Amino acid sequence: MVLARALLVVVALLAQPLGSRSGDAGAGDLHPVVLVPGYGSNQLEAMMTAAYEPPAPACAGAADHRWFPLWPNHAAMRDASQVPCFADQMSLVYDAGADDYRDADGVATRTPFFGSARALIGWDRLVPRLEGMGYRDGETLYAAPYDFRYAVAPPGHPSAVGDRYFRDLGRLIQASRLNQGRPAIVVAHSFGCALTYQLLLSRPLAWRRRYVKRVVLLGPALGGFAAGMYALSAGMDYGLPNVTRPTMLRLARSQQSALWRLPTPLVFGDRPLAVTRTATYSARNMSGFLEAIGFAEGVRPYLTRVLPMWEALPAPMVPVTSVIGFGVRTPETYVFGTDGLEGEAEVLYGDGDGDINMVSLAAVERWSEVEGQVFKVVRLPGVHHDGFFSTDFAVKSIIAEISEAGESLEHIGVVSCQQKCSD
């Protein structure tokens, strides 16, 4: 019943024209909360069509044409024979002629439960706390899952999946029309922060101020991170057993979102990120790095579809709280030996949250200097990038920020959870 109600709300939001409202029943005094998950917290389902040519007979779902879980993929985690199937079905295709990304031939995908907190993976400690405050799934509490393999593109470049998600996310944020016109509190994590930020920039200022009460960014990586380079060099195994290097590279490099992880020149400047015996690569020569790792086909989409979106970090001009972890060893520079970029690397560490470098986490703090931009940062000592929903005092801190967002926030400041969240 909860899921059905959430889906009905989403349908109503998508159908209503801008600016309309429907009653205030059940809204209480709460501002609606919209949860935008990070990369791995989204579910993804797939179905094989008649055009699909499986790479192996064992490929699940290739014959019955039914929807099945693509991510998380427990079948591939239990059975190594399913790994080639997973890689084949999970990989995207960049169509250079169309200048856009799409699923592989014969593969259809979808993100289930849009609008409902049931869609989220790993948020099961935060959601019950919100429900204990009076929030109700599909009434005042919504989730906006997405296909994490995709991203969006700058003006002039098509992005069918990304544009559709922005349309749906924007409509979901307008849930204030079902809650006495109250603007929404948007809580985003990790890659969801980048998507939320770009959505805000794509909307008129009047829209942002009308529909957004505050944005709470958890572990924002708006400048990329060093480990994003290593993933393109070494590949990704998604925690699956016995994944070959070519398969890991395909999984990493075929996804549009992989290029969004790369450190940006604006934030990282000339810092050495990948070092070989003959070359040093920084965010300023990322094209050279992509060519050196044998991913020359990634240069064009990086230069035309990714870099233009991160050449500046203008303030979104809605109240923002940035919640970050710090004091966790975080990969900062990869030093490669005799095998070059194809070999193992010695990792040099710096400060951050274990995944995201501190220079990227702190990039949004420049907004505190922008006139009219309300900004606050909460720093959580020792909290890993994946620990916002599993560390008790981090969950308490998030709840506190959501509670505070229902009130006016007129100050700019830095809060250490050592003082605020230890009780």
Legacy VTK file of the C-alpha trace (Angstrom):
# vtk DataFile Version 3.0
C-alpha trace
ASCII
DATASET POLYDATA
POINTS 423 float
0.000 0.000 0.000
2.830 2.411 0.827
4.501 1.807 -2.519
1.219 2.147 -4.391
0.532 5.473 -2.661
4.024 6.742 -3.519
3.580 5.816 -7.162
0.204 7.545 -7.272
1.796 10.687 -5.863
4.533 10.596 -8.513
1.952 10.169 -11.265
-0.004 13.114 -9.881
3.110 15.280 -9.756
4.095 14.406 -13.291
0.611 15.184 -14.536
0.091 18.535 -12.811
1.070 21.802 -14.510
3.628 23.982 -12.789
2.359 26.094 -9.951
-0.785 24.074 -9.222
-1.560 22.679 -5.776
-3.771 19.968 -4.461
-5.097 20.037 -0.876
-3.267 19.932 2.385
-4.636 16.733 3.908
-2.081 14.804 5.944
0.693 17.312 5.405
0.982 18.321 9.064
3.720 20.850 9.688
6.472 19.013 7.795
8.339 20.178 4.758
8.493 17.285 2.287
11.847 15.496 2.147
13.284 14.175 -1.123
16.126 11.639 -0.830
18.619 11.408 -3.716
20.878 8.371 -3.203
24.526 7.855 -4.054
25.886 5.645 -6.824
25.502 2.187 -5.289
22.275 2.860 -3.366
20.042 2.561 -6.442
18.338 -0.584 -7.627
18.461 -1.448 -11.315
16.342 -3.984 -13.196
16.889 -5.392 -16.679
14.971 -7.332 -19.303
16.352 -8.957 -22.411
14.457 -8.341 -25.645
14.376 -10.512 -28.735
17.368 -8.590 -30.107
19.649 -9.683 -27.272
22.524 -12.022 -28.120
23.818 -13.489 -24.851
27.590 -13.933 -24.526
27.042 -17.302 -22.827
24.152 -19.769 -22.450
24.117 -19.224 -18.697
23.008 -15.601 -18.975
20.019 -15.075 -16.716
16.904 -13.515 -18.154
17.977 -13.938 -21.757
15.124 -16.221 -22.707
12.030 -15.430 -20.635
11.967 -11.658 -21.300
11.034 -10.809 -17.721
12.401 -8.075 -15.495
15.096 -9.280 -13.097
17.504 -7.562 -10.662
20.581 -6.277 -12.475
21.904 -4.341 -9.472
22.438 -5.622 -6.872
23.113 -8.823 -8.779
23.206 -11.610 -6.218
23.267 -14.281 -8.932
26.628 -13.018 -10.229
27.952 -12.688 -6.681
27.168 -16.362 -6.000
28.013 -17.837 -9.393
31.120 -16.785 -11.338
29.564 -18.075 -14.582
27.093 -15.181 -14.340
29.797 -12.493 -14.293
30.148 -12.234 -18.118
26.354 -11.928 -18.323
26.346 -9.142 -15.737
29.129 -7.270 -17.506
27.394 -7.570 -20.862
24.031 -6.397 -19.548
25.473 -3.678 -17.314
27.658 -2.018 -19.937
26.525 1.033 -21.872
27.303 2.052 -25.424
28.436 5.558 -26.342
26.936 6.280 -29.746
29.333 8.836 -31.218
26.958 9.622 -34.068
24.079 10.389 -31.739
26.442 11.843 -29.118
24.621 9.971 -26.360
24.774 6.845 -24.226
22.362 3.926 -24.391
21.885 0.350 -23.204
23.529 -2.473 -25.124
21.531 -3.941 -27.970
18.666 -6.080 -26.739
18.897 -4.826 -23.143
16.159 -2.784 -21.486
16.673 -1.333 -18.009
14.651 0.557 -15.425
14.944 1.881 -11.861
12.054 0.484 -9.771
10.014 2.206 -7.052
10.631 5.820 -8.113
9.162 8.117 -5.500
9.255 5.598 -2.658
11.919 5.148 0.004
11.615 1.440 -0.761
13.847 2.175 -3.744
16.909 2.881 -1.596
19.703 0.497 -0.641
21.456 1.139 2.669
19.262 3.969 3.963
17.394 1.667 6.368
18.675 3.432 9.474
17.800 6.943 8.338
14.343 6.306 6.871
12.831 4.819 10.076
14.148 7.819 12.022
12.362 10.131 9.605
9.211 8.069 9.894
9.502 8.393 13.666
9.428 12.175 13.178
6.109 11.870 11.347
7.271 11.569 7.747
5.256 9.171 5.591
6.499 7.430 2.476
4.726 8.839 -0.561
3.127 11.689 1.394
5.926 13.771 2.901
8.889 11.475 2.202
10.062 10.642 -1.315
13.059 9.003 -2.946
14.488 9.740 -6.373
16.535 6.710 -7.538
18.302 6.822 -10.890
20.271 4.674 -13.294
23.716 5.373 -11.865
25.481 4.382 -15.093
24.240 7.565 -16.735
24.645 11.269 -16.052
23.461 14.439 -17.769
25.086 16.644 -20.407
25.600 20.376 -20.963
23.313 22.382 -23.277
23.688 21.386 -26.907
24.373 17.722 -26.141
21.624 15.088 -25.912
21.149 13.054 -22.770
17.926 11.079 -23.080
18.173 9.209 -19.780
19.617 12.119 -17.824
17.078 14.629 -19.105
14.233 12.289 -18.225
15.600 11.887 -14.708
15.938 15.640 -14.249
12.353 16.090 -15.357
11.124 13.473 -12.867
13.340 14.694 -10.017
12.210 18.263 -10.574
8.573 17.206 -10.432
9.203 15.218 -7.269
10.786 18.237 -5.568
7.589 20.079 -6.400
5.830 17.805 -3.937
5.253 21.019 -1.979
2.075 21.308 -4.022
0.738 18.364 -2.027
1.983 19.738 1.313
0.360 23.131 1.749
2.829 24.676 -0.648
5.814 23.996 1.580
9.156 23.831 -0.272
11.109 20.586 -0.102
14.222 19.615 1.811
16.480 17.689 -0.572
18.942 15.262 1.015
21.522 13.920 -1.430
24.513 11.618 -1.022
27.692 11.288 -3.112
26.928 11.142 -6.846
23.402 12.226 -5.965
24.919 15.529 -4.767
26.398 16.174 -8.211
23.106 15.397 -9.933
21.110 17.528 -7.490
23.506 20.439 -7.900
23.345 20.322 -11.696
19.548 20.098 -11.543
19.435 23.270 -9.467
21.661 25.110 -11.915
19.417 24.013 -14.780
16.308 25.533 -13.158
15.434 29.261 -12.978
16.308 30.977 -9.719
12.625 31.638 -9.056
11.925 27.879 -9.287
14.716 27.032 -6.867
13.563 29.544 -4.283
9.940 28.521 -4.650
10.372 24.755 -4.319
13.608 24.172 -2.346
13.735 24.896 1.373
17.252 23.571 1.843
19.667 21.122 0.244
21.634 18.808 2.536
24.676 17.425 0.724
26.245 14.314 2.253
29.823 13.752 1.079
29.594 16.044 -1.957
32.274 15.335 -4.547
31.674 18.317 -6.807
35.313 18.321 -7.866
35.737 14.606 -8.558
38.246 12.447 -6.703
41.590 10.787 -7.349
40.244 7.238 -7.103
38.032 8.028 -10.077
41.158 8.010 -12.253
42.343 4.703 -10.873
38.980 3.069 -11.584
39.368 3.918 -15.270
42.943 2.635 -15.250
42.398 -0.612 -13.332
38.668 -1.232 -13.884
35.804 -2.086 -11.522
34.737 -5.519 -10.303
31.573 -4.507 -8.365
32.619 -6.918 -5.641
32.135 -9.920 -7.934
34.435 -12.971 -7.950
37.001 -13.807 -10.627
36.426 -10.774 -12.838
38.996 -10.528 -15.630
40.816 -7.273 -16.308
39.120 -6.721 -19.723
35.733 -7.183 -18.057
36.616 -4.757 -15.250
37.737 -2.178 -17.795
34.545 -2.569 -19.787
32.416 -2.135 -16.673
34.307 1.009 -15.708
34.773 2.697 -19.049
31.420 2.093 -20.722
29.484 4.096 -18.139
28.793 7.760 -18.687
29.011 8.465 -14.957
32.605 7.184 -14.776
33.889 10.357 -16.420
32.096 12.442 -13.805
34.339 10.962 -11.105
37.484 12.429 -12.628
39.174 15.229 -10.658
38.365 18.621 -12.162
40.977 21.268 -13.006
38.986 23.889 -11.103
39.325 22.002 -7.813
42.502 19.917 -8.149
44.616 22.246 -10.291
48.128 20.887 -10.894
48.227 18.374 -8.049
49.961 15.161 -9.164
47.355 12.402 -9.260
48.900 9.622 -11.328
52.672 9.315 -11.682
54.674 6.985 -13.911
58.403 6.873 -14.597
57.942 9.080 -17.645
54.899 11.246 -16.944
52.891 12.966 -14.254
49.173 13.426 -14.758
47.064 16.079 -13.077
43.494 17.217 -13.597
44.800 19.699 -16.167
45.969 16.999 -18.609
43.184 14.464 -18.174
42.943 13.918 -21.927
46.533 12.747 -21.927
45.781 10.378 -19.075
42.785 8.871 -20.869
44.876 8.296 -23.981
47.744 6.829 -21.956
45.481 4.194 -20.330
44.151 3.175 -23.756
40.815 4.928 -23.395
41.125 7.433 -26.229
37.425 7.042 -27.039
36.679 8.651 -23.694
38.419 11.913 -24.595
35.632 13.364 -26.729
32.768 12.786 -24.263
34.988 13.998 -21.429
35.878 17.246 -23.181
32.439 17.987 -24.609
29.956 16.409 -22.201
31.643 16.489 -18.777
34.299 19.181 -18.441
32.016 22.097 -19.475
29.683 21.273 -16.601
32.454 21.551 -13.998
34.455 24.531 -15.213
32.852 26.607 -12.460
30.990 25.981 -9.212
28.471 28.815 -8.963
26.485 28.967 -5.757
23.000 27.496 -6.203
21.428 30.377 -4.239
19.278 28.146 -2.063
20.227 27.277 1.540
22.835 24.512 1.598
24.244 22.351 4.368
27.330 20.313 3.486
27.938 17.312 5.748
31.357 15.750 5.288
33.550 13.106 6.876
37.203 13.827 7.500
40.252 12.314 9.101
40.046 9.103 7.038
43.002 7.969 4.904
42.047 8.763 1.319
43.926 7.915 -1.908
45.530 11.086 -3.213
48.265 10.074 -5.640
48.897 6.798 -7.513
52.535 6.021 -8.282
53.002 3.370 -10.979
56.107 1.231 -11.396
57.757 -0.547 -14.315
54.450 -1.797 -15.752
53.190 1.741 -16.153
49.499 2.577 -15.947
48.539 -1.044 -16.541
50.312 -2.224 -13.412
49.699 -1.980 -9.707
50.220 1.386 -8.073
51.651 2.529 -4.776
49.032 4.705 -3.133
49.903 7.933 -1.351
47.199 9.019 1.067
45.857 12.310 2.308
42.843 13.595 4.223
39.249 12.991 3.187
36.449 10.546 3.857
38.179 7.452 2.516
36.889 7.909 -1.039
36.618 11.650 -1.639
39.625 13.924 -1.206
39.293 16.820 1.205
39.993 19.372 -1.525
36.865 18.143 -3.310
34.730 17.895 -0.180
35.704 21.448 0.736
35.135 22.865 -2.750
31.600 23.985 -1.923
32.817 25.987 1.059
33.649 28.853 -1.276
29.889 29.460 -1.400
30.086 30.935 2.098
31.671 34.012 0.497
28.819 34.563 -1.964
26.432 37.327 -0.969
22.937 35.975 -0.450
23.991 32.321 -0.314
23.070 30.676 2.997
25.655 28.003 3.699
26.663 25.740 6.548
29.140 22.877 6.851
29.034 20.032 9.376
32.228 18.007 9.763
32.061 14.465 11.089
35.408 13.117 12.347
36.274 9.620 11.204
33.119 9.082 9.133
33.775 7.207 5.895
32.049 8.151 2.657
29.849 5.056 3.007
29.268 5.578 6.724
26.647 8.324 6.764
23.865 5.777 7.206
25.657 3.223 9.388
27.434 5.431 11.931
25.052 6.398 14.712
26.267 9.937 15.322
26.295 10.585 11.561
22.651 9.523 11.309
21.850 11.770 14.277
23.606 14.653 12.572
21.621 14.185 9.344
18.368 14.047 11.286
19.358 17.233 13.123
20.011 19.047 9.841
16.668 17.952 8.398
14.911 19.098 11.574
16.693 22.432 11.494
15.837 22.879 7.829
12.203 23.267 8.803
13.219 26.504 10.498
14.854 29.616 9.121
18.597 29.274 8.558
20.230 32.663 8.387
23.729 32.009 9.655
26.842 30.742 7.975
29.061 28.484 9.985
31.056 25.363 10.562
29.888 22.772 13.074
32.037 19.963 14.397
30.055 16.884 15.289
32.428 16.369 18.195
30.490 19.101 19.991
27.079 18.708 18.348
26.421 15.016 17.954
28.107 13.235 20.841
24.995 13.248 23.049
LINES 1 424
423 0 1 2 3 4 5 6 7 8 9 10 11 12 13 14 15 16 17 18 19 20 21 22 23 24 25 26 27 28 29 30 31 32 33 34 35 36 37 38 39 40 41 42 43 44 45 46 47 48 49 50 51 52 53 54 55 56 57 58 59 60 61 62 63 64 65 66 67 68 69 70 71 72 73 74 75 76 77 78 79 80 81 82 83 84 85 86 87 88 89 90 91 92 93 94 95 96 97 98 99 100 101 102 103 104 105 106 107 108 109 110 111 112 113 114 115 116 117 118 119 120 121 122 123 124 125 126 127 128 129 130 131 132 133 134 135 136 137 138 139 140 141 142 143 144 145 146 147 148 149 150 151 152 153 154 155 156 157 158 159 160 161 162 163 164 165 166 167 168 169 170 171 172 173 174 175 176 177 178 179 180 181 182 183 184 185 186 187 188 189 190 191 192 193 194 195 196 197 198 199 200 201 202 203 204 205 206 207 208 209 210 211 212 213 214 215 216 217 218 219 220 221 222 223 224 225 226 227 228 229 230 231 232 233 234 235 236 237 238 239 240 241 242 243 244 245 246 247 248 249 250 251 252 253 254 255 256 257 258 259 260 261 262 263 264 265 266 267 268 269 270 271 272 273 274 275 276 277 278 279 280 281 282 283 284 285 286 287 288 289 290 291 292 293 294 295 296 297 298 299 300 301 302 303 304 305 306 307 308 309 310 311 312 313 314 315 316 317 318 319 320 321 322 323 324 325 326 327 328 329 330 331 332 333 334 335 336 337 338 339 340 341 342 343 344 345 346 347 348 349 350 351 352 353 354 355 356 357 358 359 360 361 362 363 364 365 366 367 368 369 370 371 372 373 374 375 376 377 378 379 380 381 382 383 384 385 386 387 388 389 390 391 392 393 394 395 396 397 398 399 400 401 402 403 404 405 406 407 408 409 410 411 412 413 414 415 416 417 418 419 420 421 422
